Amino acid sequence: MEITARSIRLAFERFIPEPVADLVISGGGAAQPGARAAARDSLRAARRRQFDDLFFDGDAKEAVAFAFLGWLHLRGLPGNVPGVHRSARPRVLGTLTPA
């Protein structure tokens, strides 16, 4: 647990220069008391909350994300964040392949 919490803390220090006011926890470790305690001790945030308590069942995140990306594609809207993954500008992601 400690190595996971440490790697998360180091990633926060490297990629998130601003102080973290709210931390939303999800994934397999979010259900494990030991992992939650290690993250709590490693990350300083004003407030920590469970994803499931705020939104929907976290086990459905991937399905919801892909449905959202499909919705964006069908409307011709970009589904990326420019500057991430070397993309210089907004892009419509994916292709529509009729059955």
N, C-alpha and C positions, 0 to 999 in steps of 0.2 A: 504494500500500500504506500509506503513512504516514497519509493522510487516514482510511482505514478504521480503522487502529490507534488514531488519535487520537480518533475518534468513539466507539469502544468504551471507551477509557479514560475519556472524559468521561461516558459513560453509567454506568460503574461508580462514578465519583466522585459522580454525582448521585443514583443510585438504590440503591446498596449501601454504606451507611455503615460496615459492619464490614470488617475486613481479610479478604481472600480467602485461605483456606488452600489450597483445591484448585480448579483451573480445568480444566474439561473442554471441549476444543476440538472443534468439528464444523463441518460446512458446507463449501462449496467452497473457502474460504480455508484450511481446515485441511490441505489437501493441497498447498498452495503454500508452499515454503520461505521465500520473501520475506514472505508474510503472517504466517507463524508467527514469523519473526524480529522483525517489526515489533510483533506482539502481545506477544512475550516482552519486548521492550525497553520497551513502553508500560505493561504490566500487571505489577504486583508480586504474585506469588502464590507460596506455598510450593512448590506442586507443579502441574505442567501435564501433562495426559494427553489422549490421543486418545479420543474417544467410541467409535470402532470397536474399540479395544483393551479397553475396559471392558464394553461391552454387546453391540451387534450392528451390522451394516452400517449406517452413518449414512444411506445413501441410502434406507433403509426407514423412517426416523423418522416421516415424515408418515403413511404407511400404518398403522404401529403405533399412532400417536396417535389416528387416527380409529377404529381397531378398539377401542382402549381406551375412547374416548368412547361408542361403541355398546354395549360391554359394560356400562358404568356405566348407560346409559339403560335397557337391558333389565332391570336389577336395581333400578331406581328410585333410584339413588344420584346425588348431585350431582356434576357434572363441572366446576364452577367454583371459583374462589377468591374468597370474599366480599371486597368492597372493591376488587376489580379490575374494570374496565369498569363501574363504578357499580352493581354488584350488592351489595345490602346483606346478603343472606343466601344460603345454599347453594341451588342450583337444579339440577333435572334438566334436562339439555340435549337439544335435538332433538325429533324426532317419529318414531314408527314408522309407516311407510307401506307396507302390504303390497302386493305386486305384483299 
